[in-house]
Each structure stands twice: as structure tokens, then as C-alpha cells.
Amino acid sequence: MKRFLLCIFLFYPVFCFSQTSDQLQRPVLDWAFFKNEKPADREHEAMVFYNINYKYTPSGGTKDSLLFKFDVTLQMDSVRSYFLSTKRFKNTQLLAHEQGHADIAYVYANRLKSEFYNTKYAIGTYKDQINMIFTKVYEDMKNENVLYDLETNHSRNAAEQVRWYKKIQDMIGIEISSPQAHLH
């Protein structure tokens, strides 16, 4: 099973989301998710950790190509995730920002599943193809998270944070309540 761990600037509790339908379940974070106090050597007030895992089994094919069944999971890791507890009840925008990271993971986990199912696999190269898909989606997600933190200044740039709420909302195609009232 291929796995990756993305450490972002905010952490959340462990929930495992496994697809039984076309999409994974969207993780929704709250302060109870965070199990650890911010380590002294960490720069950011909060950080969420998660894993996106996949496994596959053959499900058919022809003489030239193979079909697979893919199982993609998104695990939110509350044990490794942390926050600065003095900010817990004073900073709803920080929690909302961390939710943005969880939502980005959700989007890319679903994108990974979609890419897996929309690819034709050659008998001799299917392992490389699967690995390349995972690597590409992982890199895209990593870059999206870096851009999110850069443009929002880790939730401190209120105007950019609101723009990203809208962008993420469009990415996942559902209504996300934007805590604009809490942004100053």
C-alpha cells in the first residue's frame, strides 16, 4: 500500500475516511480534534497531519490492459496534530484555516481516486503508472497547501482567507460556511 504523510501548518484528530461511494467523506474539524499542545520548537500556532493511502486489486482486463479496484482513504491524524491552546477559544479563524487544509486533503484524495479510475493501465507498466499518478496528485496537493498558507499568511490575511474559502468551496462543490464575521 502506498502512503504519504503531509505535514501542514495545522493539525487535526484522526478520523479515517474510506470511500464506499464515488467520493470520500469530508472531514469536519473542531478544537476537540487537536490532541497536543504546540511544541516549543514549532513556528506555527497549529498544524494538521493526515495520510492519504491507497491499495489496489486487479478486477479484470484484456490482453493489452488491466482494470483495478482502488481503495483510497484519507486519515486525519489528531494524535500528531497540535495547536497553541491559548488561542483555542480566541481564534476561530485559525480553526477555519485548518479546516481549509483538511478540505484540500479531501479534494486531492478524491482527485487521486478519480485519476486512478480514469487511467488505462498497460500490463507491463501499470505499477509505474499508478506510482506516477500518486506522485503527481501528491505534489499538486502539497503545492496547493503551500500556496494556501503563503497567500493567506497562515490565516492572518483576512481578505485572502475569504478568497480561499470561496476557492476551496468551489473545489469541493459544497457550501462551506465562511467565518467572515470573525475575520478582522
C-alpha positions in Angstrom: 0.0 0.0 0.0 1.4 3.4 -0.9 1.1 6.0 1.8 2.1 9.6 2.2 2.1 11.9 5.1 1.7 15.6 4.6 2.6 17.8 7.5 1.0 21.1 7.0 0.9 24.1 9.2 -2.2 22.9 11.2 -3.1 19.6 12.7 -6.3 17.7 13.2 -7.6 14.5 15.0 -7.5 11.1 13.5 -10.5 10.1 11.5 -10.4 7.5 8.7 -12.4 8.2 5.7 -12.7 5.3 3.2 -14.7 5.6 0.0 -17.6 3.3 -0.4 -19.2 5.6 -2.9 -17.7 7.9 -5.5 -16.3 10.3 -3.0 -14.7 10.1 0.4 -16.4 11.6 3.4 -15.4 15.2 4.0 -13.6 15.6 7.4 -15.0 18.4 9.6 -12.7 19.7 12.3 -13.3 21.1 15.7 -11.0 22.0 18.6 -11.5 18.6 20.2 -9.7 17.1 17.2 -6.4 18.6 18.3 -4.8 16.4 21.0 -1.4 18.1 21.5 -0.1 21.4 22.7 2.1 23.3 20.2 5.7 22.1 20.6 8.1 24.9 21.6 10.2 24.4 18.5 7.3 24.9 16.1 6.8 28.2 14.4 3.1 27.9 13.6 0.2 28.1 16.1 -1.5 25.0 14.7 -0.8 22.1 12.4 -2.8 19.3 11.0 -1.4 15.9 10.0 -3.1 13.4 7.7 -2.4 10.5 5.4 -3.8 9.6 2.1 -3.4 5.8 1.5 -4.3 3.6 -1.4 -4.3 0.0 -2.3 -5.5 -1.8 -5.5 -6.5 -5.2 -6.6 -6.9 -6.5 -10.2 -10.5 -6.6 -11.4 -10.2 -7.7 -15.0 -8.6 -6.6 -18.2 -7.7 -7.6 -21.8 -4.5 -8.9 -23.4 -3.3 -5.2 -23.6 -4.6 -3.6 -20.5 -5.7 -4.2 -16.9 -8.5 -2.9 -14.7 -8.2 -2.4 -11.0 -10.4 -1.7 -8.0 -8.8 1.1 -5.9 -9.4 1.8 -2.2 -8.3 5.3 -1.3 -8.5 6.5 2.3 -8.0 9.9 4.0 -6.9 9.6 7.6 -6.8 12.8 9.7 -4.2 12.3 12.5 -5.4 14.0 15.7 -2.6 12.4 17.7 0.2 14.3 15.8 -1.9 17.4 15.1 -1.4 20.3 17.5 -2.4 23.9 18.4 -1.5 26.7 20.7 -4.1 26.2 23.4 -4.2 29.8 24.5 -5.6 30.5 21.0 -8.3 27.8 21.2 -11.3 30.0 22.1 -10.0 33.3 20.8 -9.2 32.4 17.2 -12.0 30.8 15.2 -10.2 32.0 12.0 -7.3 29.7 12.9 -9.6 26.7 13.2 -11.3 27.7 9.9 -7.9 27.9 8.2 -7.0 24.5 9.4 -10.3 23.2 8.1 -9.1 24.6 4.7 -6.1 22.2 4.9 -8.4 19.3 5.7 -10.6 20.3 2.8 -7.7 20.5 0.4 -6.6 17.0 1.5 -10.2 15.8 0.9 -10.2 17.3 -2.6 -6.9 15.7 -3.6 -7.8 12.3 -2.1 -10.9 12.3 -4.3 -8.9 13.5 -7.2 -6.4 10.7 -6.7 -9.3 8.2 -6.8 -10.7 9.8 -9.9 -7.3 9.7 -11.7 -6.8 6.1 -10.8 -10.1 5.1 -12.3 -9.8 7.3 -15.4 -6.5 5.8 -16.5 -5.9 2.9 -18.9 -3.2 0.6 -17.4 -0.8 -1.3 -19.6 0.2 -4.8 -18.4 3.9 -4.1 -18.3 3.8 -0.6 -16.8 0.8 -0.4 -14.5 2.9 -0.2 -11.3 4.8 2.8 -12.7 1.6 4.4 -14.0 -0.1 4.1 -10.5 3.0 5.5 -8.8 3.2 8.4 -11.3 -0.4 9.3 -10.7 0.1 9.2 -6.9 3.2 11.3 -7.1 1.6 13.9 -9.4 -1.5 14.3 -7.2 0.6 14.4 -4.0 2.8 17.1 -5.5 -0.2 19.1 -6.7 -1.7 18.9 -3.2 1.5 19.8 -1.5 1.8 22.9 -3.7 -1.8 23.8 -3.1 -1.2 23.8 0.6 1.9 25.8 0.4 0.2 28.4 -1.8 -2.8 28.5 0.6 -0.5 29.3 3.6 1.6 31.7 1.6 -1.4 33.7 0.2 -3.3 33.7 3.5 -0.2 34.2 5.6 -1.4 31.2 7.7 -4.9 32.8 8.2 -3.6 36.3 9.1 -4.5 37.9 5.7 -8.3 38.1 6.1 -9.1 39.2 2.5 -7.0 36.3 1.1 -8.5 33.9 3.6 -12.0 34.8 2.4 -10.9 34.3 -1.2 -9.5 30.9 -0.4 -12.8 29.9 1.5 -14.6 30.6 -1.8 -11.9 28.8 -3.9 -12.0 25.7 -1.6 -15.8 25.8 -1.6 -15.7 25.7 -5.4 -13.1 22.9 -5.4 -15.3 20.6 -3.2 -18.6 21.8 -4.7 -20.4 22.3 -1.4 -21.3 25.2 0.8 -18.8 25.9 3.5 -19.8 28.5 5.9 -17.2 31.2 5.9 -16.5 32.7 9.3 -16.1 36.1 7.8 -17.7 37.7 10.8 -14.7 36.5 12.8 -12.1 37.9 10.5 -10.8 41.4 11.4 
